[in-house]
Amino acid sequence: MLASIVYTLCGLTAALCASLLLRAFAQTRSRVLWWSGLCFCGLTISNALLLLDKLVYTEIDLQPLRLSTTLVSFGLLLYGLLYADE
């Protein structure tokens, strides 16, 4: 019960961060905001997969998919921080 609340709140927080970052990007066109927003979109997907993995599909291991989604998300953020020119 408590785990589902925590997983849901983490997913909602990541989704809120993604929407705020992408909204700020739409106003300022800052490339760092774009890559950060994409990272948090990926982290939202990763949190949704965590919720599915731990609570819905308990017999199927979704950990490799979750970890690869998180790795790609942080890769996007790293790319944006290193190569986004302002």
NUKOL-31041 format. One record per residue: residue in one letter; x, y, z of N, C-alpha, C, O in turn. Coordinates in nm, 4 decimals. Example, Ala and Ser with C-alpha at 12.3 -4.5 7.8 and 13.67 -1.06 7.14 Angstrom:
<atom residu="a" n_x="1.3190" n_y="-0.5690" n_z="0.7800" ca_x="1.2300" ca_y="-0.4500" ca_z="0.7800" c_x="1.3200" c_y="-0.3300" c_z="0.7800" o_x="1.4236" o_y="-0.3319" o_z="0.8465"/>
<atom residu="s" n_x="1.2850" n_y="-0.2250" n_z="0.7080" ca_x="1.3670" ca_y="-0.1060" ca_z="0.7140" c_x="1.2900" c_y="0.0030" c_z="0.7870" o_x="1.3409" o_y="0.1138" o_z="0.8039"/>
This chain:
<atom residu="m" n_x="0.0825" n_y="-0.1201" n_z="0.0000" ca_x="0.0000" ca_y="0.0000" ca_z="0.0000" c_x="0.0865" c_y="0.1259" c_z="0.0000" o_x="0.0697" o_y="0.2136" o_z="-0.0848"/>
<atom residu="l" n_x="0.1788" n_y="0.1342" n_z="0.0953" ca_x="0.2647" ca_y="0.2510" ca_z="0.1039" c_x="0.3569" c_y="0.2604" c_z="-0.0174" o_x="0.3869" o_y="0.3698" o_z="-0.0652"/>
<atom residu="a" n_x="0.4013" n_y="0.1454" n_z="-0.0665" ca_x="0.4894" ca_y="0.1453" ca_z="-0.1835" c_x="0.4174" c_y="0.2027" c_z="-0.3051" o_x="0.4772" o_y="0.2785" o_z="-0.3816"/>
<atom residu="s" n_x="0.2932" n_y="0.1689" n_z="-0.3238" ca_x="0.2200" ca_y="0.2215" ca_z="-0.4395" c_x="0.2031" c_y="0.3728" c_z="-0.4305" o_x="0.2070" o_y="0.4420" o_z="-0.5322"/>
<atom residu="i" n_x="0.1846" n_y="0.4239" n_z="-0.3103" ca_x="0.1727" ca_y="0.5692" ca_z="-0.2932" c_x="0.3050" c_y="0.6369" c_z="-0.3263" o_x="0.3071" o_y="0.7392" o_z="-0.3947"/>
<atom residu="v" n_x="0.4149" n_y="0.5806" n_z="-0.2784" ca_x="0.5471" ca_y="0.6388" ca_z="-0.3038" c_x="0.5804" c_y="0.6334" c_z="-0.4520" o_x="0.6285" o_y="0.7323" o_z="-0.5073"/>
<atom residu="y" n_x="0.5560" n_y="0.5199" n_z="-0.5182" ca_x="0.5839" ca_y="0.5072" ca_z="-0.6615" c_x="0.5008" c_y="0.6060" c_z="-0.7427" o_x="0.5500" o_y="0.6661" o_z="-0.8382"/>
<atom residu="t" n_x="0.3755" n_y="0.6221" n_z="-0.7042" ca_x="0.2875" ca_y="0.7149" ca_z="-0.7746" c_x="0.3326" c_y="0.8588" c_z="-0.7560" o_x="0.3344" o_y="0.9361" o_z="-0.8519"/>
<atom residu="l" n_x="0.3688" n_y="0.8957" n_z="-0.6340" ca_x="0.4150" ca_y="1.0315" ca_z="-0.6088" c_x="0.5449" c_y="1.0619" c_z="-0.6819" o_x="0.5638" o_y="1.1733" o_z="-0.7308"/>
<atom residu="c" n_x="0.6342" n_y="0.9647" n_z="-0.6898" ca_x="0.7593" ca_y="0.9845" ca_z="-0.7641" c_x="0.7304" c_y="1.0058" c_z="-0.9126" o_x="0.7903" o_y="1.0928" o_z="-0.9757"/>
<atom residu="g" n_x="0.6399" n_y="0.9276" n_z="-0.9676" ca_x="0.6033" ca_y="0.9434" ca_z="-1.1077" c_x="0.5371" c_y="1.0774" c_z="-1.1352" o_x="0.5669" o_y="1.1424" o_z="-1.2354"/>
<atom residu="l" n_x="0.4480" n_y="1.1186" n_z="-1.0471" ca_x="0.3812" ca_y="1.2475" ca_z="-1.0642" c_x="0.4791" c_y="1.3639" c_z="-1.0513" o_x="0.4672" o_y="1.4639" o_z="-1.1221"/>
<atom residu="t" n_x="0.5754" n_y="1.3504" n_z="-0.9608" ca_x="0.6766" ca_y="1.4553" ca_z="-0.9456" c_x="0.7621" c_y="1.4674" c_z="-1.0710" o_x="0.7911" o_y="1.5781" o_z="-1.1163"/>
<atom residu="a" n_x="0.8024" n_y="1.3539" n_z="-1.1269" ca_x="0.8819" ca_y="1.3569" ca_z="-1.2503" c_x="0.8004" c_y="1.4153" c_z="-1.3655" o_x="0.8538" o_y="1.4906" o_z="-1.4469"/>
<atom residu="a" n_x="0.6733" n_y="1.3818" n_z="-1.3728" ca_x="0.5873" ca_y="1.4367" ca_z="-1.4783" c_x="0.5687" c_y="1.5874" c_z="-1.4615" o_x="0.5675" o_y="1.6609" o_z="-1.5602"/>
<atom residu="l" n_x="0.5544" n_y="1.6331" n_z="-1.3388" ca_x="0.5410" ca_y="1.7763" ca_z="-1.3133" c_x="0.6692" c_y="1.8494" c_z="-1.3516" o_x="0.6638" o_y="1.9558" o_z="-1.4134"/>
<atom residu="c" n_x="0.7837" n_y="1.7935" n_z="-1.3157" ca_x="0.9109" ca_y="1.8550" ca_z="-1.3543" c_x="0.9248" c_y="1.8610" c_z="-1.5056" o_x="0.9681" o_y="1.9626" o_z="-1.5600"/>
<atom residu="a" n_x="0.8884" n_y="1.7530" n_z="-1.5737" ca_x="0.8976" ca_y="1.7513" ca_z="-1.7196" c_x="0.8087" c_y="1.8584" c_z="-1.7811" o_x="0.8514" o_y="1.9300" o_z="-1.8716"/>
<atom residu="s" n_x="0.6861" n_y="1.8699" n_z="-1.7330" ca_x="0.5954" ca_y="1.9693" ca_z="-1.7910" c_x="0.6436" c_y="2.1117" c_z="-1.7633" o_x="0.6330" o_y="2.1979" o_z="-1.8505"/>
<atom residu="l" n_x="0.6957" n_y="2.1377" n_z="-1.6445" ca_x="0.7460" ca_y="2.2713" ca_z="-1.6142" c_x="0.8695" c_y="2.3052" c_z="-1.6971" o_x="0.8832" o_y="2.4176" o_z="-1.7453"/>
<atom residu="l" n_x="0.9594" n_y="2.2083" n_z="-1.7138" ca_x="1.0788" ca_y="2.2327" ca_z="-1.7943" c_x="1.0440" c_y="2.2559" c_z="-1.9406" o_x="1.0992" o_y="2.3457" o_z="-2.0042"/>
<atom residu="l" n_x="0.9531" n_y="2.1761" n_z="-1.9940" ca_x="0.9163" ca_y="2.1931" ca_z="-2.1344" c_x="0.8360" c_y="2.3211" c_z="-2.1570" o_x="0.8457" o_y="2.3823" o_z="-2.2634"/>
<atom residu="r" n_x="0.7575" n_y="2.3614" n_z="-2.0587" ca_x="0.6855" ca_y="2.4877" ca_z="-2.0699" c_x="0.7824" c_y="2.6060" c_z="-2.0673" o_x="0.7657" o_y="2.7030" o_z="-2.1413"/>
<atom residu="a" n_x="0.8844" n_y="2.5963" n_z="-1.9805" ca_x="0.9863" ca_y="2.7014" ca_z="-1.9774" c_x="1.0658" c_y="2.7035" c_z="-2.1078" o_x="1.1061" o_y="2.8101" o_z="-2.1544"/>
<atom residu="f" n_x="1.0885" n_y="2.5856" n_z="-2.1667" ca_x="1.1570" ca_y="2.5813" ca_z="-2.2948" c_x="1.0741" c_y="2.6512" c_z="-2.4029" o_x="1.1285" o_y="2.7227" o_z="-2.4871"/>
<atom residu="a" n_x="0.9437" n_y="2.6302" n_z="-2.3999" ca_x="0.8573" ca_y="2.6928" ca_z="-2.5000" c_x="0.8610" c_y="2.8452" c_z="-2.4910" o_x="0.8408" o_y="2.9145" o_z="-2.5907"/>
<atom residu="q" n_x="0.8868" n_y="2.8965" n_z="-2.3717" ca_x="0.8917" ca_y="3.0414" ca_z="-2.3550" c_x="1.0291" c_y="3.0994" c_z="-2.3866" o_x="1.0387" o_y="3.2086" o_z="-2.4426"/>
<atom residu="t" n_x="1.1357" n_y="3.0271" n_z="-2.3512" ca_x="1.2700" ca_y="3.0842" ca_z="-2.3626" c_x="1.3526" c_y="3.0249" c_z="-2.4761" o_x="1.4494" o_y="3.0868" o_z="-2.5205"/>
<atom residu="r" n_x="1.3164" n_y="2.9065" n_z="-2.5237" ca_x="1.3916" ca_y="2.8349" ca_z="-2.6274" c_x="1.5348" c_y="2.8033" c_z="-2.5841" o_x="1.6255" o_y="2.8001" o_z="-2.6672"/>
<atom residu="s" n_x="1.5549" n_y="2.7804" n_z="-2.4564" ca_x="1.6862" ca_y="2.7413" ca_z="-2.4048" c_x="1.7051" c_y="2.5915" c_z="-2.4271" o_x="1.6223" o_y="2.5109" o_z="-2.3847"/>
<atom residu="r" n_x="1.8134" n_y="2.5550" n_z="-2.4932" ca_x="1.8370" ca_y="2.4154" ca_z="-2.5287" c_x="1.8556" c_y="2.3276" c_z="-2.4045" o_x="1.8189" o_y="2.2101" o_z="-2.4068"/>
<atom residu="v" n_x="1.9110" n_y="2.3816" n_z="-2.2981" ca_x="1.9296" ca_y="2.3039" ca_z="-2.1752" c_x="1.7947" c_y="2.2646" c_z="-2.1166" o_x="1.7792" o_y="2.1537" o_z="-2.0653"/>
<atom residu="l" n_x="1.6986" n_y="2.3530" n_z="-2.1235" ca_x="1.5642" ca_y="2.3208" ca_z="-2.0755" c_x="1.5017" c_y="2.2106" c_z="-2.1594" o_x="1.4309" o_y="2.1251" o_z="-2.1061"/>
<atom residu="w" n_x="1.5265" n_y="2.2112" n_z="-2.2884" ca_x="1.4742" ca_y="2.1072" ca_z="-2.3775" c_x="1.5278" c_y="1.9703" c_z="-2.3373" o_x="1.4509" o_y="1.8760" o_z="-2.3188"/>
<atom residu="w" n_x="1.6596" n_y="1.9596" n_z="-2.3237" ca_x="1.7196" ca_y="1.8300" ca_z="-2.2898" c_x="1.6825" c_y="1.7865" c_z="-2.1484" o_x="1.6643" o_y="1.6674" o_z="-2.1230"/>
<atom residu="s" n_x="1.6713" n_y="1.8816" n_z="-2.0566" ca_x="1.6281" ca_y="1.8476" ca_z="-1.9207" c_x="1.4837" c_y="1.7992" c_z="-1.9196" o_x="1.4499" o_y="1.7047" o_z="-1.8483"/>
<atom residu="g" n_x="1.3990" n_y="1.8639" n_z="-1.9985" ca_x="1.2594" ca_y="1.8210" ca_z="-2.0085" c_x="1.2475" c_y="1.6816" c_z="-2.0674" o_x="1.1666" o_y="1.6011" o_z="-2.0213"/>
<atom residu="l" n_x="1.3287" n_y="1.6523" n_z="-2.1706" ca_x="1.3277" ca_y="1.5169" ca_z="-2.2273" c_x="1.3756" c_y="1.4140" c_z="-2.1260" o_x="1.3222" o_y="1.3032" o_z="-2.1193"/>
<atom residu="c" n_x="1.4763" n_y="1.4506" n_z="-2.0471" ca_x="1.5249" ca_y="1.3601" ca_z="-1.9426" c_x="1.4132" c_y="1.3273" c_z="-1.8441" o_x="1.3939" o_y="1.2111" o_z="-1.8085"/>
<atom residu="f" n_x="1.3410" n_y="1.4276" n_z="-1.8009" ca_x="1.2346" ca_y="1.4023" ca_z="-1.7043" c_x="1.1153" c_y="1.3300" c_z="-1.7666" o_x="1.0426" o_y="1.2601" o_z="-1.6959"/>
<atom residu="c" n_x="1.0939" n_y="1.3451" n_z="-1.8959" ca_x="0.9926" ca_y="1.2626" ca_z="-1.9631" c_x="1.0325" c_y="1.1149" c_z="-1.9553" o_x="0.9500" o_y="1.0282" o_z="-1.9267"/>
<atom residu="g" n_x="1.1589" n_y="1.0889" n_z="-1.9811" ca_x="1.2080" ca_y="0.9515" ca_z="-1.9703" c_x="1.2012" c_y="0.8989" c_z="-1.8283" o_x="1.1699" o_y="0.7818" o_z="-1.8069"/>
<atom residu="l" n_x="1.2302" n_y="0.9841" n_z="-1.7310" ca_x="1.2214" ca_y="0.9411" ca_z="-1.5914" c_x="1.0761" c_y="0.9154" c_z="-1.5505" o_x="1.0494" o_y="0.8296" o_z="-1.4664"/>
<atom residu="t" n_x="0.9833" n_y="0.9889" n_z="-1.6094" ca_x="0.8415" ca_y="0.9618" ca_z="-1.5850" c_x="0.8035" c_y="0.8243" c_z="-1.6385" o_x="0.7318" o_y="0.7489" o_z="-1.5728"/>
<atom residu="i" n_x="0.8518" n_y="0.7927" n_z="-1.7573" ca_x="0.8265" ca_y="0.6599" ca_z="-1.8146" c_x="0.8894" c_y="0.5525" c_z="-1.7277" o_x="0.8294" o_y="0.4476" o_z="-1.7044"/>
<atom residu="s" n_x="1.0107" n_y="0.5786" n_z="-1.6796" ca_x="1.0785" ca_y="0.4829" ca_z="-1.5931" c_x="1.0010" c_y="0.4599" c_z="-1.4632" o_x="0.9912" o_y="0.3470" o_z="-1.4152"/>
<atom residu="n" n_x="0.9463" n_y="0.5673" n_z="-1.4071" ca_x="0.8655" ca_y="0.5527" ca_z="-1.2854" c_x="0.7359" c_y="0.4775" c_z="-1.3118" o_x="0.6897" o_y="0.4011" o_z="-1.2271"/>
<atom residu="a" n_x="0.6774" n_y="0.4988" n_z="-1.4288" ca_x="0.5567" ca_y="0.4232" ca_z="-1.4639" c_x="0.5900" c_y="0.2746" c_z="-1.4792" o_x="0.5127" o_y="0.1881" o_z="-1.4379"/>
<atom residu="l" n_x="0.7052" n_y="0.2463" n_z="-1.5388" ca_x="0.7478" ca_y="0.1065" ca_z="-1.5514" c_x="0.7760" c_y="0.0447" c_z="-1.4146" o_x="0.7499" o_y="-0.0736" o_z="-1.3927"/>
<atom residu="l" n_x="0.8288" n_y="0.1247" n_z="-1.3235" ca_x="0.8516" ca_y="0.0753" ca_z="-1.1868" c_x="0.7200" c_y="0.0385" c_z="-1.1201" o_x="0.7093" o_y="-0.0649" o_z="-1.0542"/>
<atom residu="l" n_x="0.6208" n_y="0.1232" n_z="-1.1377" ca_x="0.4887" ca_y="0.0949" ca_z="-1.0808" c_x="0.4306" c_y="-0.0335" c_z="-1.1395" o_x="0.3755" o_y="-0.1165" o_z="-1.0672"/>
<atom residu="l" n_x="0.4436" n_y="-0.0488" n_z="-1.2711" ca_x="0.3947" ca_y="-0.1708" ca_z="-1.3350" c_x="0.4734" c_y="-0.2937" c_z="-1.2913" o_x="0.4166" o_y="-0.4007" o_z="-1.2692"/>
<atom residu="d" n_x="0.6046" n_y="-0.2772" n_z="-1.2791" ca_x="0.6915" ca_y="-0.3894" ca_z="-1.2438" c_x="0.6642" c_y="-0.4407" c_z="-1.1030" o_x="0.6558" o_y="-0.5615" o_z="-1.0808"/>
<atom residu="k" n_x="0.6508" n_y="-0.3503" n_z="-1.0101" ca_x="0.6386" ca_y="-0.3905" ca_z="-0.8693" c_x="0.4961" c_y="-0.4236" c_z="-0.8261" o_x="0.4758" o_y="-0.5024" o_z="-0.7338"/>
<atom residu="l" n_x="0.3974" n_y="-0.3637" n_z="-0.8925" ca_x="0.2610" ca_y="-0.3795" ca_z="-0.8426" c_x="0.1668" c_y="-0.4529" c_z="-0.9373" o_x="0.0726" o_y="-0.5172" o_z="-0.8911"/>
<atom residu="v" n_x="0.1891" n_y="-0.4455" n_z="-1.0669" ca_x="0.0945" ca_y="-0.5040" ca_z="-1.1615" c_x="0.1471" c_y="-0.6359" c_z="-1.2163" o_x="0.0837" o_y="-0.7403" o_z="-1.2013"/>
<atom residu="y" n_x="0.2637" n_y="-0.6299" n_z="-1.2801" ca_x="0.3229" ca_y="-0.7495" ca_z="-1.3422" c_x="0.4309" c_y="-0.8058" c_z="-1.2521" o_x="0.5496" o_y="-0.7961" o_z="-1.2834"/>
<atom residu="t" n_x="0.3911" n_y="-0.8641" n_z="-1.1410" ca_x="0.4892" ca_y="-0.9124" ca_z="-1.0447" c_x="0.5633" c_y="-1.0365" c_z="-1.0931" o_x="0.6720" o_y="-1.0660" o_z="-1.0433"/>
<atom residu="e" n_x="0.5075" n_y="-1.1094" n_z="-1.1882" ca_x="0.5732" ca_y="-1.2310" ca_z="-1.2366" c_x="0.6709" c_y="-1.2030" c_z="-1.3506" o_x="0.7519" o_y="-1.2893" o_z="-1.3845"/>
<atom residu="i" n_x="0.6647" n_y="-1.0847" n_z="-1.4098" ca_x="0.7539" ca_y="-1.0460" ca_z="-1.5193" c_x="0.8537" c_y="-0.9443" c_z="-1.4659" o_x="0.8163" o_y="-0.8499" o_z="-1.3963"/>
<atom residu="d" n_x="0.9827" n_y="-0.9643" n_z="-1.4995" ca_x="1.0862" ca_y="-0.8725" ca_z="-1.4540" c_x="1.1059" c_y="-0.7619" c_z="-1.5571" o_x="1.1563" o_y="-0.7865" o_z="-1.6667"/>
<atom residu="l" n_x="1.0664" n_y="-0.6412" n_z="-1.5219" ca_x="1.0815" ca_y="-0.5269" ca_z="-1.6103" c_x="1.2044" c_y="-0.4428" c_z="-1.5764" o_x="1.2201" o_y="-0.3322" o_z="-1.6281"/>
<atom residu="q" n_x="1.2907" n_y="-0.4945" n_z="-1.4906" ca_x="1.4061" ca_y="-0.4167" ca_z="-1.4480" c_x="1.4992" c_y="-0.3784" c_z="-1.5632" o_x="1.5428" o_y="-0.2634" o_z="-1.5676"/>
<atom residu="p" n_x="1.5322" n_y="-0.4679" n_z="-1.6564" ca_x="1.6190" ca_y="-0.4233" ca_z="-1.7667" c_x="1.5581" c_y="-0.3093" c_z="-1.8491" o_x="1.6295" o_y="-0.2185" o_z="-1.8917"/>
<atom residu="l" n_x="1.4290" n_y="-0.3139" n_z="-1.8711" ca_x="1.3619" ca_y="-0.2074" ca_z="-1.9449" c_x="1.3629" c_y="-0.0770" c_z="-1.8660" o_x="1.3852" o_y="0.0302" o_z="-1.9222"/>
<atom residu="r" n_x="1.3388" n_y="-0.0866" n_z="-1.7363" ca_x="1.3424" ca_y="0.0327" ca_z="-1.6504" c_x="1.4808" c_y="0.0949" c_z="-1.6481" o_x="1.4952" o_y="0.2165" o_z="-1.6609"/>
<atom residu="l" n_x="1.5822" n_y="0.0116" n_z="-1.6319" ca_x="1.7183" ca_y="0.0637" ca_z="-1.6232" c_x="1.7652" c_y="0.1228" c_z="-1.7557" o_x="1.8358" o_y="0.2236" o_z="-1.7572"/>
<atom residu="s" n_x="1.7266" n_y="0.0612" n_z="-1.8660" ca_x="1.7666" ca_y="0.1163" ca_z="-1.9957" c_x="1.6953" c_y="0.2481" c_z="-2.0234" o_x="1.7539" o_y="0.3388" o_z="-2.0826"/>
<atom residu="t" n_x="1.5705" n_y="0.2596" n_z="-1.9818" ca_x="1.4983" ca_y="0.3861" ca_z="-1.9963" c_x="1.5640" c_y="0.4960" c_z="-1.9139" o_x="1.5777" o_y="0.6093" o_z="-1.9601"/>
<atom residu="t" n_x="1.6040" n_y="0.4627" n_z="-1.7934" ca_x="1.6717" ca_y="0.5601" ca_z="-1.7077" c_x="1.8073" c_y="0.5987" c_z="-1.7649" o_x="1.8452" o_y="0.7157" o_z="-1.7607"/>
<atom residu="l" n_x="1.8805" n_y="0.5017" n_z="-1.8182" ca_x="2.0109" ca_y="0.5298" ca_z="-1.8777" c_x="1.9982" c_y="0.6231" c_z="-1.9981" o_x="2.0765" o_y="0.7170" o_z="-2.0123"/>
<atom residu="v" n_x="1.9011" n_y="0.5980" n_z="-2.0837" ca_x="1.8791" ca_y="0.6851" ca_z="-2.1994" c_x="1.8391" c_y="0.8251" c_z="-2.1529" o_x="1.8829" o_y="0.9246" o_z="-2.2106"/>
<atom residu="s" n_x="1.7568" n_y="0.8328" n_z="-2.0497" ca_x="1.7136" ca_y="0.9630" ca_z="-1.9985" c_x="1.8312" c_y="1.0446" c_z="-1.9474" o_x="1.8447" o_y="1.1624" o_z="-1.9805"/>
<atom residu="f" n_x="1.9160" n_y="0.9824" n_z="-1.8670" ca_x="2.0314" ca_y="1.0550" ca_z="-1.8163" c_x="2.1330" c_y="1.0829" c_z="-1.9267" o_x="2.2070" o_y="1.1809" o_z="-1.9192"/>
<atom residu="g" n_x="2.1372" n_y="0.9986" n_z="-2.0276" ca_x="2.2214" ca_y="1.0261" ca_z="-2.1431" c_x="2.1765" c_y="1.1515" c_z="-2.2165" o_x="2.2590" o_y="1.2314" o_z="-2.2607"/>
<atom residu="l" n_x="2.0451" n_y="1.1685" n_z="-2.2294" ca_x="1.9916" ca_y="1.2908" ca_z="-2.2910" c_x="2.0291" c_y="1.4141" c_z="-2.2098" o_x="2.0672" o_y="1.5168" o_z="-2.2658"/>
<atom residu="l" n_x="2.0183" n_y="1.4036" n_z="-2.0785" ca_x="2.0541" ca_y="1.5165" ca_z="-1.9928" c_x="2.2030" c_y="1.5466" c_z="-2.0041" o_x="2.2420" o_y="1.6629" o_z="-2.0134"/>
<atom residu="l" n_x="2.2855" n_y="1.4441" n_z="-2.0035" ca_x="2.4299" ca_y="1.4639" ca_z="-2.0143" c_x="2.4660" c_y="1.5270" c_z="-2.1483" o_x="2.5495" o_y="1.6172" o_z="-2.1543"/>
<atom residu="y" n_x="2.4035" n_y="1.4800" n_z="-2.2551" ca_x="2.4271" ca_y="1.5384" ca_z="-2.3867" c_x="2.3879" c_y="1.6863" c_z="-2.3870" o_x="2.4610" o_y="1.7711" o_z="-2.4382"/>
<atom residu="g" n_x="2.2739" n_y="1.7149" n_z="-2.3304" ca_x="2.2283" ca_y="1.8533" ca_z="-2.3260" c_x="2.3188" c_y="1.9434" c_z="-2.2443" o_x="2.3408" o_y="2.0592" o_z="-2.2800"/>
<atom residu="l" n_x="2.3710" n_y="1.8909" n_z="-2.1356" ca_x="2.4592" ca_y="1.9733" ca_z="-2.0532" c_x="2.5959" c_y="1.9948" c_z="-2.1185" o_x="2.6581" o_y="2.0994" o_z="-2.1006"/>
<atom residu="l" n_x="2.6417" n_y="1.8956" n_z="-2.1939" ca_x="2.7734" ca_y="1.9075" ca_z="-2.2549" c_x="2.7729" c_y="1.9819" c_z="-2.3879" o_x="2.8654" o_y="2.0578" o_z="-2.4172"/>
<atom residu="y" n_x="2.6692" n_y="1.9605" n_z="-2.4684" ca_x="2.6721" ca_y="2.0102" ca_z="-2.6059" c_x="2.5697" c_y="2.1169" c_z="-2.6393" o_x="2.5675" o_y="2.1667" o_z="-2.7518"/>
<atom residu="a" n_x="2.4859" n_y="2.1527" n_z="-2.5454" ca_x="2.3886" ca_y="2.2580" ca_z="-2.5736" c_x="2.4595" c_y="2.3925" c_z="-2.5651" o_x="2.5096" o_y="2.4313" o_z="-2.4595"/>
<atom residu="d" n_x="2.4629" n_y="2.4615" n_z="-2.6758" ca_x="2.5278" ca_y="2.5928" ca_z="-2.6756" c_x="2.4229" c_y="2.7016" c_z="-2.6645" o_x="2.3211" o_y="2.7000" o_z="-2.7337"/>
<atom residu="e" n_x="2.4491" n_y="2.7926" n_z="-2.5791" ca_x="2.3563" ca_y="2.9027" ca_z="-2.5534" c_x="2.4106" c_y="3.0288" c_z="-2.6153" o_x="2.3480" o_y="3.1343" o_z="-2.6057"/>
